[in-house]
């Protein structure tokens, strides 16, 4: 996909910064998962999470995800 930006924005942002901004926007609007957004930004999920934290952007982690994670931990502990 090619993306055309206004010249004034393109002059200020590197391709990496542009990809990060796009990834964050898609993640915040819930159009991309954490994994997809980190891939768009060409970052590990851990690095992308740190960047979200640095920008004070909340992650989408509700009670349903917590319950799934706790079930996974219990299953691993029972082995």
Buried (B, 14 or more C-beta within 10 A) or exposed (E): EEEEEEEEEEEEEEEEEBBBEBBBEBBBEEEBEBEEBBBBBEBEEEEBBEBBEEEEEEEEEEEEEEEEEEEEEEEEEEE
